[in-house]
């Protein structure tokens, strides 16, 4: 009898643990190679974990809702003597991510986690996973209060189960907290904890209302948006551009393009192409902020906000977009969009973006004020393309004509991008779109 260990896969550099959501198999069940065995979740991604071997589930080592460190053996598979190359514990770690399906919006690094990891390396302070820190932040648990929660995880870590149990006890017995401190040094914590009792009090809503509990993804979106607003000094600039040449060219070539390339030609790759040209002229737009340092990114990785069937948005990333021609961009855009809509994105597909484009015109909006996708410093929104009468300059003088017009906006981090640079970049993109060569080939 040969046993293969199924381990908790690595889901990203900052992910240290994951929660088991559901087991699809039980001991004694047959499992095929790459067949889904269980669903797991972190604060950034929901994923399916496939089997690394064919055989029979011999043992399941953790229950549903257990929080398990990355790299831990979670189940054992009896291969009946057929030991495959993937049986080693270390082998699945780098490769398992290719089978995972992402369900999250926006890869937004949780900065407190990095600081905690550094302090943990040189002191006795416990490590807190991003999941635990997110729960603590949403429930307004201070770090001093968090440090007093007894942890049952590895090395005394506070797990999701520990903090949820603490919250339940605090809600059911709020008066006990005042009797808990055994040392006089903890007395100063009481005033800070007292307001939480009011926060936990049930709210009574008048009138005819429907109460909808946020799902996990919506909670993460809400937190990421608030974190971005709290991190960056948002400023939004607007301009409009005449995209008549671009629209007419696309209408003329889109059927031939699809016939030759097997891909639909949408407006998104054309917008991305213009953005890339302007980023090369103004590289500071393609950067991030680390404390007092500005990190200018040499790689141009364009994120594209994509609507999912649930109504949530996710931002897959076109890696090294500046190295692709229009055909390559179109294939990347269509491929990532289809994967997003079918929940087939891998964690790496949403990581590493340096600039984001969102098309609010898809939903009929003329313009928008998007929130920066951290840790980036700028995001562009393009509105709906509308026919309008506008004044145009000709050799014979000014005249009024029907043109295809579009508003575009740029939200940028005013900590490092001033209005001059933000507006200059925005208008450069508008000029690229207006001066589109209607005689070009694809």
C-alpha positions as CSV (number, residue, x, y, z in Angstrom):
1,X,0.0,0.0,0.0
2,X,1.4,3.4,-1.1
3,X,0.3,6.6,0.5
4,X,0.4,10.0,-1.0
5,X,0.1,13.1,1.1
6,X,-2.3,15.8,0.0
7,X,-1.1,19.1,1.3
8,X,-2.5,22.6,1.7
9,X,-1.3,24.4,-1.4
10,X,0.5,27.7,-1.5
11,X,-1.9,30.4,-2.8
12,X,0.5,33.4,-2.8
13,X,3.5,34.8,-1.0
14,X,1.5,36.6,1.7
15,X,-0.9,33.7,2.4
16,X,0.1,31.6,5.4
17,X,-3.1,29.7,6.1
18,X,-6.4,28.7,4.6
19,X,-9.8,27.7,5.8
20,X,-11.4,24.4,4.7
21,X,-14.8,25.3,3.3
22,X,-16.1,21.9,2.1
23,X,-14.8,18.4,1.5
24,X,-16.1,16.9,-1.7
25,X,-14.7,13.4,-0.8
26,X,-14.8,11.3,2.3
27,X,-12.6,8.4,3.5
28,X,-13.2,5.4,1.2
29,X,-14.1,7.5,-1.8
30,X,-12.2,7.0,-5.1
31,X,-10.5,10.0,-6.5
32,X,-8.9,10.6,-9.9
33,X,-5.8,12.7,-10.6
34,X,-6.7,16.4,-10.7
35,X,-10.2,15.7,-9.4
36,X,-11.4,18.3,-6.9
37,X,-11.1,17.0,-3.3
38,X,-12.0,20.1,-1.3
39,X,-12.8,23.8,-1.4
40,X,-10.6,26.2,0.6
41,X,-10.6,30.0,1.3
42,X,-8.2,32.7,2.3
43,X,-8.8,36.4,2.7
44,X,-7.8,36.8,-1.0
45,X,-9.0,33.8,-2.9
46,X,-11.5,30.9,-2.9
47,X,-10.0,27.8,-4.5
48,X,-10.6,24.2,-5.4
49,X,-7.8,21.8,-4.3
50,X,-7.3,18.9,-6.8
51,X,-6.0,15.5,-6.0
52,X,-2.3,15.0,-6.8
53,X,-2.7,11.3,-7.4
54,X,-5.3,8.6,-8.4
55,X,-6.5,6.3,-5.6
56,X,-8.8,6.1,-2.6
57,X,-9.1,8.7,0.2
58,X,-7.6,6.9,3.1
59,X,-7.7,9.6,5.8
60,X,-8.9,13.2,6.2
61,X,-6.9,15.0,8.8
62,X,-9.0,18.2,9.2
63,X,-12.6,19.1,9.4
64,X,-14.6,21.8,7.6
65,X,-14.0,25.3,8.9
66,X,-10.6,24.3,10.3
67,X,-7.8,26.9,9.6
68,X,-4.8,25.0,8.3
69,X,-1.2,26.4,7.7
70,X,0.1,26.3,4.2
71,X,2.2,23.2,3.5
72,X,0.3,21.0,6.1
73,X,-0.8,17.5,5.1
74,X,-4.6,17.6,5.0
75,X,-5.4,14.1,3.7
76,X,-3.8,10.9,2.7
77,X,-4.5,9.0,-0.6
78,X,-4.0,5.3,-1.0
79,X,-2.7,4.8,-4.5
80,X,-2.5,1.0,-4.3
81,X,1.1,0.9,-5.2
82,X,0.8,3.4,-8.1
83,X,3.0,6.2,-6.7
84,X,3.2,9.1,-9.1
85,X,5.9,11.8,-9.4
86,X,3.6,14.2,-7.6
87,X,3.7,12.2,-4.3
88,X,6.5,14.2,-2.7
89,X,5.4,16.8,-0.2
90,X,7.4,19.6,-1.7
91,X,6.4,19.0,-5.4
92,X,2.8,20.2,-5.2
93,X,3.6,23.5,-3.6
94,X,4.7,25.4,-6.7
95,X,2.5,23.6,-9.2
96,X,-0.8,23.4,-7.4
97,X,-1.7,27.0,-8.0
98,X,-2.3,26.2,-11.7
99,X,-5.4,24.3,-10.8
100,X,-7.0,26.9,-8.5
101,X,-10.0,29.0,-9.4
102,X,-10.1,32.6,-8.2
103,X,-13.3,34.2,-7.0
104,X,-11.9,37.5,-5.6
105,X,-11.8,41.1,-6.5
106,X,-8.5,42.9,-6.7
107,X,-5.2,41.8,-5.3
108,X,-4.7,44.4,-2.6
109,X,-1.7,43.7,-0.3
110,X,-2.5,43.9,3.4
111,X,0.3,46.1,4.7
112,X,-0.1,45.3,8.4
113,X,0.7,41.6,7.7
114,X,4.1,42.4,6.4
115,X,5.0,44.5,9.4
116,X,3.7,41.8,11.7
117,X,5.9,39.2,10.0
118,X,9.0,41.3,10.4
119,X,8.3,41.9,14.1
120,X,7.6,38.2,14.6
121,X,11.1,37.3,13.3
122,X,12.9,39.2,16.1
123,X,10.5,39.2,19.0
124,X,8.0,37.1,20.9
125,X,5.0,38.8,19.2
126,X,2.7,36.3,17.6
127,X,2.1,36.1,13.9
128,X,-1.4,37.0,12.7
129,X,-2.6,35.8,9.3
130,X,-4.3,38.2,6.9
131,X,-7.6,36.5,7.5
132,X,-7.4,37.0,11.3
133,X,-6.3,40.6,10.8
134,X,-9.2,41.3,8.5
135,X,-11.7,39.9,11.0
136,X,-10.1,42.0,13.8
137,X,-10.3,45.1,11.7
138,X,-13.9,44.6,10.6
139,X,-14.9,43.9,14.2
140,X,-12.9,46.7,15.7
141,X,-10.6,44.5,17.8
142,X,-7.5,46.5,18.8
143,X,-4.1,44.9,18.6
144,X,-3.7,44.9,22.3
145,X,-7.0,43.1,22.6
146,X,-6.0,40.6,19.9
147,X,-2.8,39.8,21.8
148,X,-4.9,38.6,24.8
149,X,-6.9,36.1,22.7
150,X,-5.8,32.5,23.4
151,X,-4.6,30.8,20.2
152,X,-5.0,27.1,19.5
153,X,-3.2,27.2,16.2
154,X,0.4,26.2,15.4
155,X,2.8,27.9,17.8
156,X,-0.1,29.4,19.7
157,X,-1.4,31.3,16.7
158,X,-4.9,32.8,16.8
159,X,-6.9,31.0,14.2
160,X,-10.2,32.0,12.6
161,X,-12.0,29.6,15.0
162,X,-10.4,31.3,18.0
163,X,-11.3,34.9,17.0
164,X,-14.8,33.9,16.0
165,X,-15.3,32.1,19.3
166,X,-14.0,35.2,21.1
167,X,-16.4,37.4,19.3
168,X,-19.3,35.1,20.1
169,X,-18.4,35.1,23.8
170,X,-18.0,38.8,23.8
171,X,-21.4,39.3,22.3
172,X,-23.1,36.9,24.7
173,X,-21.4,38.0,27.8
174,X,-20.2,41.6,27.4
175,X,-20.1,42.3,31.1
176,X,-17.5,39.6,31.7
177,X,-14.8,41.7,30.0
178,X,-14.6,44.1,32.8
179,X,-13.9,41.4,35.3
180,X,-11.2,39.6,33.2
181,X,-8.1,41.8,33.7
182,X,-6.0,40.3,36.5
183,X,-3.2,42.8,36.3
184,X,-3.3,46.5,36.9
185,X,-1.3,47.2,33.8
186,X,-4.4,46.2,31.7
187,X,-6.8,48.6,33.3
188,X,-6.1,51.3,30.8
189,X,-7.6,49.1,28.0
190,X,-11.1,49.2,29.5
191,X,-12.2,52.6,28.2
192,X,-11.2,51.7,24.7
193,X,-13.3,48.5,24.9
194,X,-16.4,50.0,26.4
195,X,-17.7,51.6,23.1
196,X,-17.6,48.2,21.4
197,X,-20.7,47.2,23.5
198,X,-22.7,49.9,21.8
199,X,-21.4,48.7,18.3
200,X,-22.6,45.2,19.0
201,X,-26.0,46.3,20.0
202,X,-28.7,45.2,17.5
203,X,-30.1,47.9,15.3
204,X,-33.8,48.3,14.8
205,X,-34.9,49.3,11.3
206,X,-38.1,51.1,10.8
207,X,-40.4,50.7,7.8
208,X,-40.5,47.9,5.3
209,X,-37.0,46.7,4.7
210,X,-35.1,43.7,3.5
211,X,-31.8,42.9,5.3
212,X,-29.2,41.2,3.1
213,X,-26.1,39.8,4.7
214,X,-22.9,40.6,2.7
215,X,-21.2,37.6,1.2
216,X,-17.5,37.1,1.8
217,X,-16.5,38.6,-1.5
218,X,-18.6,41.7,-1.0
219,X,-17.0,42.2,2.5
220,X,-13.6,42.0,0.9
221,X,-14.5,44.5,-1.8
222,X,-15.8,46.9,0.8
223,X,-12.6,46.6,2.9
224,X,-10.3,47.0,-0.1
225,X,-12.1,50.1,-1.2
226,X,-12.0,51.7,2.2
227,X,-8.3,50.8,2.6
228,X,-7.5,52.4,-0.8
229,X,-9.3,55.6,0.2
230,X,-7.5,55.6,3.5
231,X,-4.1,55.0,1.8
232,X,-4.1,57.3,-1.2
233,X,-5.1,61.0,-1.6
234,X,-7.5,60.5,-4.4
235,X,-7.9,63.1,-7.2
236,X,-9.8,62.6,-10.4
237,X,-9.4,64.6,-13.6
238,X,-11.7,64.4,-16.7
239,X,-11.5,65.1,-20.4
240,X,-13.4,64.1,-23.5
241,X,-12.0,62.8,-26.8
242,X,-13.3,62.3,-30.3
243,X,-12.9,58.6,-31.1
244,X,-14.6,58.7,-34.5
245,X,-11.6,57.4,-36.4
246,X,-11.2,54.5,-34.0
247,X,-14.9,53.6,-34.1
248,X,-15.0,53.6,-37.9
249,X,-11.8,51.6,-38.2
250,X,-13.0,48.9,-35.8
251,X,-16.4,48.7,-37.6
252,X,-14.5,48.2,-40.9
253,X,-12.1,45.5,-39.8
254,X,-13.8,43.6,-36.9
255,X,-15.3,40.9,-39.2
256,X,-12.0,40.3,-41.0
257,X,-10.1,40.4,-37.7
258,X,-12.4,37.7,-36.2
259,X,-12.2,35.6,-39.3
260,X,-8.4,35.7,-39.4
261,X,-7.6,35.6,-35.7
262,X,-10.6,33.7,-34.3
263,X,-11.0,36.5,-31.7
264,X,-13.5,39.3,-31.4
265,X,-12.0,42.8,-31.5
266,X,-13.4,44.9,-28.7
267,X,-12.5,48.4,-27.8
268,X,-10.5,47.4,-24.7
269,X,-7.3,46.3,-26.5
270,X,-7.4,49.6,-28.5
271,X,-7.7,51.6,-25.2
272,X,-4.9,49.5,-23.6
273,X,-2.7,50.1,-26.6
274,X,-3.1,53.9,-26.2
275,X,-2.5,53.7,-22.4
276,X,0.8,51.8,-23.0
277,X,2.2,54.4,-25.3
278,X,1.5,57.2,-22.8
279,X,2.9,55.2,-19.8
280,X,6.2,55.0,-21.7
281,X,6.1,58.8,-22.0
282,X,5.2,59.3,-18.3
283,X,6.6,56.3,-16.4
284,X,5.7,57.8,-13.0
285,X,2.1,56.8,-13.6
286,X,3.2,53.2,-13.6
287,X,4.5,53.2,-10.0
288,X,3.7,52.5,-6.4
289,X,4.5,54.1,-3.0
290,X,6.5,52.3,-0.2
291,X,6.7,54.6,2.7
292,X,8.8,57.6,1.6
293,X,10.0,55.8,-1.6
294,X,8.5,55.8,-5.1
295,X,8.8,52.5,-6.8
296,X,8.7,53.0,-10.6
297,X,7.7,49.8,-12.4
298,X,9.6,48.9,-15.5
299,X,7.1,46.2,-16.4
300,X,3.7,47.4,-17.7
301,X,1.0,45.1,-16.4
302,X,-2.5,46.4,-17.2
303,X,-5.4,45.4,-15.1
304,X,-8.8,45.4,-16.7
305,X,-11.9,45.5,-14.4
306,X,-14.3,42.7,-15.5
307,X,-17.9,42.1,-14.4
308,X,-18.7,38.7,-13.0
309,X,-22.1,36.9,-13.2
310,X,-22.6,37.7,-9.5
311,X,-22.3,41.5,-10.2
312,X,-19.0,41.7,-8.5
313,X,-15.9,43.0,-10.3
314,X,-12.6,41.3,-10.6
315,X,-9.4,42.7,-12.1
316,X,-7.3,40.2,-14.2
317,X,-4.0,41.5,-15.3
318,X,-2.4,41.5,-18.8
319,X,1.3,40.8,-18.0
320,X,4.0,42.6,-20.0
321,X,1.3,44.3,-22.1
322,X,3.8,46.5,-23.8
323,X,5.4,43.5,-25.5
324,X,2.1,42.5,-27.2
325,X,0.7,43.7,-30.5
326,X,-3.0,44.5,-31.0
327,X,-3.7,40.8,-31.8
328,X,-1.9,39.7,-28.7
329,X,-3.7,42.2,-26.6
330,X,-7.1,41.1,-28.0
331,X,-6.4,37.5,-27.2
332,X,-5.3,38.3,-23.7
333,X,-8.3,40.6,-23.1
334,X,-10.8,38.0,-24.3
335,X,-9.1,35.1,-22.6
336,X,-9.0,36.8,-19.2
337,X,-12.5,38.1,-19.5
338,X,-13.9,34.7,-20.3
339,X,-12.0,33.1,-17.4
340,X,-13.3,35.7,-15.0
341,X,-16.9,35.2,-16.1
342,X,-16.6,31.5,-15.7
343,X,-14.7,31.6,-12.4
344,X,-11.6,30.0,-14.0
345,X,-9.0,32.7,-13.1
346,X,-5.9,31.5,-11.3
347,X,-4.5,33.5,-8.4
348,X,-1.6,34.7,-10.6
349,X,-4.0,36.1,-13.1
350,X,-5.1,38.9,-10.7
351,X,-1.6,39.7,-9.3
352,X,1.1,42.1,-10.3
353,X,-0.9,44.9,-11.9
354,X,0.8,48.2,-12.3
355,X,-2.1,50.3,-13.9
356,X,-5.8,49.6,-14.2
357,X,-8.4,50.4,-16.9
358,X,-12.2,50.2,-16.1
359,X,-14.8,50.6,-18.8
360,X,-17.8,52.2,-17.0
361,X,-19.3,52.8,-20.4
362,X,-20.2,49.1,-20.6
363,X,-23.0,49.8,-18.1
364,X,-24.1,53.0,-19.9
365,X,-22.2,55.5,-17.7
366,X,-20.8,58.6,-19.4
367,X,-18.0,58.9,-16.9
368,X,-16.8,57.7,-13.5
369,X,-14.5,58.4,-10.6
370,X,-12.9,55.0,-10.0
371,X,-11.0,54.1,-6.8
372,X,-7.3,53.3,-7.1
373,X,-6.4,49.6,-7.1
374,X,-3.7,49.4,-4.5
375,X,-0.7,49.5,-4.5
376,X,-1.0,51.2,-7.9
377,X,-1.2,55.0,-8.1
378,X,-3.6,55.5,-11.0
379,X,-6.7,54.1,-12.6
380,X,-8.4,55.2,-15.8
381,X,-12.2,55.0,-16.6
382,X,-13.6,55.2,-20.1
383,X,-17.3,56.1,-20.5
384,X,-19.9,55.2,-23.1
385,X,-19.2,56.3,-26.7
386,X,-22.0,58.6,-27.8
387,X,-22.7,60.4,-31.1
388,X,-22.9,64.2,-30.5
389,X,-22.8,67.4,-32.6
390,X,-19.5,69.0,-32.0
391,X,-17.5,71.9,-33.5
392,X,-14.5,70.7,-35.5
393,X,-11.7,72.7,-37.2
394,X,-11.2,72.2,-40.9
395,X,-9.1,73.9,-43.5
396,X,-12.2,75.8,-44.6
397,X,-12.9,76.9,-41.0
398,X,-15.0,75.7,-38.1
399,X,-18.0,73.5,-38.7
400,X,-20.5,71.4,-36.8
401,X,-20.4,67.6,-37.4
402,X,-21.8,64.4,-35.8
403,X,-18.8,62.7,-34.0
404,X,-18.3,59.7,-31.7
405,X,-17.4,61.3,-28.4
406,X,-16.2,59.7,-25.1
407,X,-15.4,61.0,-21.7
408,X,-12.3,59.5,-19.9
409,X,-11.2,60.1,-16.3
410,X,-8.1,59.4,-14.3
411,X,-8.1,58.9,-10.6
412,X,-4.5,59.2,-9.2
413,X,-2.6,59.3,-5.9
414,X,-1.9,63.0,-5.2
415,X,0.9,62.0,-2.8
416,X,3.2,61.5,-5.8
417,X,1.2,62.6,-8.9
418,X,0.4,66.2,-9.1
419,X,-2.5,67.6,-11.1
420,X,-0.2,68.7,-13.9
421,X,1.2,65.2,-14.5
422,X,-2.2,63.5,-14.0
423,X,-3.9,65.9,-16.5
424,X,-1.0,65.7,-18.9
425,X,-1.1,61.9,-19.0
426,X,-4.9,61.9,-19.3
427,X,-4.9,64.3,-22.3
428,X,-2.0,62.3,-23.9
429,X,-4.2,59.2,-23.9
430,X,-7.1,61.3,-25.3
431,X,-4.8,62.6,-28.1
432,X,-3.7,59.0,-28.9
433,X,-7.3,57.9,-29.3
434,X,-8.2,61.0,-31.3
435,X,-5.3,60.6,-33.7
436,X,-6.0,57.0,-34.3
437,X,-4.7,55.9,-37.8
438,X,-7.8,54.9,-39.7
439,X,-5.7,53.4,-42.4
440,X,-3.6,51.1,-40.2
441,X,-3.6,47.3,-40.6
442,X,-4.3,44.9,-37.7
